[in-house]
């Protein structure tokens, strides 16, 4: 069984969301746009309440619920054995189950009866919550959705609904690994997961526990704490006082643990030993091992379920936490192989890149309206060279770029390299007392998409489908102007366009940065590159000749950013670029002149260096 | 198991009977056909076509949902869905079912093991066609004929009832005796008495006197049954018996007529006195004054919940009155109404029930075919556990149906 589609409304930052999930999906996107909320929505719906906090006002969209405010989460579940309701009686029965629906896997439509296209048996379940303004508490229900179109308000007295029992929900086998990995708690009997695992796989070692309990409760004479030196005096005095106050003369005894089986179980603390080293509590081991505990257990659980032919659906937040890239890869692969369905959220482009493009979902939250789109709707069959680069060779970089609030697509590879090199070199120079005007916020807000030379239009086409704030950067030559025209006519067009000064390419811009203190940097550049460079013009020519030689960009940037005046210029440029991209409706900024009119579909800005050279 | 009944009263009684059996306890749902049909139609509404909905609308609230349920049960997927929860279905008094409810039973028998109990002779709807239905059921499975009465073992009563059923002379199985020292006669047998009382509109007191005489014989569980509960002679007589008046040598008997939910609701609504519209606080205050009544408490709870869930702050009279009648109806449905020791009702209202003593009041105004009258009388007599008295108003009526062929 797996979850085919999830609709969420009114929960935290999500006013409306409608997500179709595949067998294995990864959710990526900028921070704070709702990825965790989606995973927690699943946990709320599928009954894993203890992993999610109790609902308060802040869980309702906009944090100020009124009587009619509702949280509503509806999931379509599919993948029932044999597509036959007879095999899943707890899901499809009149009194206590749901209504059969037939899913068209290609379109996602549901029909009341099976036919040629609607072939997959499915059911819809929902979670609803309202906030009671008198009791100051949330009221929640989980129920089967018979007909989404006529759902109405489940809390209204006149609406009747069929509740789902938690036993039925457990058949789906949904587990969640939240981002906050609590330390000692996972492998311990306080953990519900561990107890269930033990119960499933072998049962509690009851005899051993009872024996331990006996020993702790009635230790042998001479072993008892209250009889040890240092404590005897206190204990005797205490007993003497008690005897004067209470006729039954209770006697003080000191025991380790609460001396019932439960206390014994709860005092179990996991320890690990490496090789021949000492046995240490898990909290004292490295973060990696601690973090992996939970996933370890879940893998065991998943295996037990698979062996019993039961479903196992796993949602993992940030599997990359605390572990090395190579381990991340192994972990993700293992999860995908062992679960019926995985839903992963991540900040790691590496983890995201492990999923095929049609399973990589980009989450965009536009003021409450959430849209989730896959990087590519279908697996690119026989991809063009360009798509091959974008989706395969450069997938990590692409995803890393998409995780920003704004995305910039330059004309070619060297532009990408220069922007990165300048930004990195600038950041490396940051210290506590760096002046304001030497600090750049470009990389906080803007991601630069790797693109093949002359493929800017194709790249834009792919990226614009998943990221709505997508701008282009072109050279100031005729080719650049042509690109502007081409993309202006595209639908949708870029959210903004930047063009360098007439006849300028990025190499000219770099030379402009150098001109802030040419006398100082030029000799350094000449030496580092083992060439003679006499002036700015020669510099830009040289750089152009070396555009596909990566070390040039790094070395040059390092030298330039070593000079304060150049840093200022670079920061000024990057910040102005960033500001323009953040709000393309501005008239002009100090470095970028607006070429188009107000309300133009593709606001276009031209770089004009100020005359203060 | 699913147990289905026509009316709510029967539902309550069947529920308690089933609960008394250890093998059924907590393993069944007992519903009226209505509530089963509504639930089915609502949950599977996606499978309904516009024509079906149209037809259901035309049939109205009473038959519409049952029609839809019947249509839905034609679908194999729906049948299996129902059967998964209810592999066994029990239907009692199947002779009372209209064509739509019959359809539900016929649909259910295709997917569930069904046990249907029926006695065509007890069908009291004059003219209803049950023959076809019973035929189909007889051909569809095995038939067990139940002849043993478990309600009573009084030989005289059983013989008399059988005589009525077979259209024979009821007096033939009884003994004629003089009444005390008068020159009037009555016919008696073990557990049964038949007597004529020549009461008319002008001397309903005569009936009252006879009735009082009967009631004086005692019992805590008496039913006064009549085929025509609107008959004035009977109504007056019962009224007299219920109020203390000289020169009665006895105290008044406490008799209550069953039925009349709507009058209860109307009276309650009047007593509370809702304005045309009122804000929430005012409505609550008004209702609080009558909150000693549990039904009013229900209404207060409902209004509070409505305010909390939807934020409704103004309430109109129409809505409040409907809440009151809902509460009264639920009260009756759940059987919370206090039952009197002596109940008066129509024979229709007595269906499926049993009483310690039954007094049948047979007025001249009893209408219908001979067959229909026999069924009415048979139904009334078979409600008895201990003793049944049949009082026939008028004279010379014992030579025709239902007392004689």
Interface residues (C-beta under 8 A of the other chain):
Chain A: X66 X67 X68 X85 X86 X89 X92 X93 X94 X95 X96 X97 X99 X100 X101 X112 X113 X114 X130 X132 X133 X134 X146 X147 X150 X153 X155 X156 X157 X160 X162
Chain B: X29 X39 X40 X42 X43 X44 X45 X46 X47 X75 X77 X80 X81 X82 X84 X85 X86 X302 X305 X306 X307 X308 X309 X310 X311
